[in-house]
Amino acid sequence: MNPVDIFRLLSLAAIWGASFLFMRIIAPVIGSIPTAFFRVSIAAAGLLVILGLMRISWDFKGKLKTVMLLGVINSGIPATLYSVAAQVLPAGYSSIFNATTPSRSALLV
């Protein structure tokens, strides 16, 4: 790996880890649903910026409802549950539980 890749990886890790700390701080103040909404909205805005920079045309071809349902299942519900957990768990526990998601998914498959 070159130094730029290492920097990108460490930056992503720092942003991802800090998100649990910020959820722990903000979830008790504004509630779990608004916290999850803002977290998913910021992620969607970032993805739209990346799509714009890459000049990728995207068309749902009549499957917008299905895509929205998948978005709720894959992003909305987990973000809401993490926001609910952030009200009572320390930020470190939330990040550890999130890190175990791939191994738990492998058990289900």
C-alpha positions in Angstrom: 0.0 0.0 0.0 1.2 3.4 -0.8 1.1 6.3 1.8 -1.9 7.9 0.2 -3.9 4.7 0.6 -2.8 4.3 4.2 -3.9 7.9 4.9 -7.3 7.3 3.3 -7.8 4.2 5.3 -6.8 5.9 8.6 -9.0 8.9 7.8 -12.0 6.6 7.1 -11.4 4.7 10.3 -11.2 8.0 12.3 -14.5 9.3 10.7 -16.2 5.9 11.3 -15.1 5.6 14.9 -16.0 9.3 15.7 -19.5 8.7 14.4 -20.3 6.5 17.3 -19.0 9.1 19.8 -21.1 11.8 18.1 -24.2 9.5 18.2 -23.6 8.9 21.9 -23.5 12.6 22.5 -26.4 13.7 20.2 -28.9 10.8 20.5 -30.0 11.6 24.1 -30.4 15.3 23.1 -32.5 15.1 19.9 -33.7 11.4 20.0 -32.9 8.3 18.1 -35.0 8.8 15.0 -33.6 12.3 14.1 -30.1 11.0 14.9 -30.5 8.1 12.5 -32.1 10.4 9.9 -29.2 12.8 9.9 -26.6 10.1 9.9 -28.2 8.4 6.8 -28.8 11.7 5.2 -25.2 12.8 5.5 -24.1 9.4 4.0 -26.5 9.8 1.1 -25.2 13.3 0.4 -21.7 12.0 0.4 -22.6 9.2 -2.0 -24.4 11.7 -4.3 -21.2 13.9 -4.3 -19.1 10.8 -5.3 -21.6 9.9 -8.0 -21.4 13.5 -9.3 -17.6 13.5 -9.3 -17.4 10.2 -11.1 -20.1 11.4 -13.6 -22.0 8.2 -13.3 -25.6 8.3 -14.7 -28.0 6.4 -12.6 -31.5 5.4 -13.4 -33.8 3.3 -11.3 -35.8 2.0 -14.3 -39.1 1.9 -12.4 -37.6 0.3 -9.3 -37.4 3.3 -7.0 -39.8 1.7 -4.5 -37.7 -1.4 -4.2 -34.5 0.7 -3.9 -36.1 2.8 -1.2 -37.2 -0.3 0.7 -33.7 -1.8 0.5 -32.3 1.6 1.8 -34.7 1.5 4.8 -33.8 -2.2 5.5 -30.0 -1.8 5.0 -29.4 1.7 6.3 -32.4 3.2 8.1 -33.3 0.4 10.5 -29.7 -0.3 11.6 -28.9 3.4 12.0 -32.1 3.8 14.1 -31.2 0.8 16.3 -27.6 2.0 16.8 -29.1 5.4 17.8 -31.4 3.8 20.3 -28.4 1.8 21.7 -26.3 5.0 21.8 -28.7 6.4 24.5 -27.6 3.7 27.0 -24.3 2.1 25.8 -20.9 3.7 25.8 -19.6 4.6 22.3 -16.9 1.9 22.5 -19.5 -0.8 22.9 -21.5 0.4 19.9 -18.4 0.4 17.7 -17.5 -3.1 18.8 -21.0 -4.4 18.1 -20.9 -2.8 14.7 -17.5 -4.4 14.0 -19.0 -7.8 14.7 -21.7 -7.4 12.0 -19.8 -9.2 9.2 -19.2 -12.3 11.5 -22.8 -12.3 12.6 -23.9 -12.0 9.0 -21.7 -15.0 8.0 -23.5 -17.0 10.7 -26.9 -16.3 9.1 -25.8 -17.2 5.6 
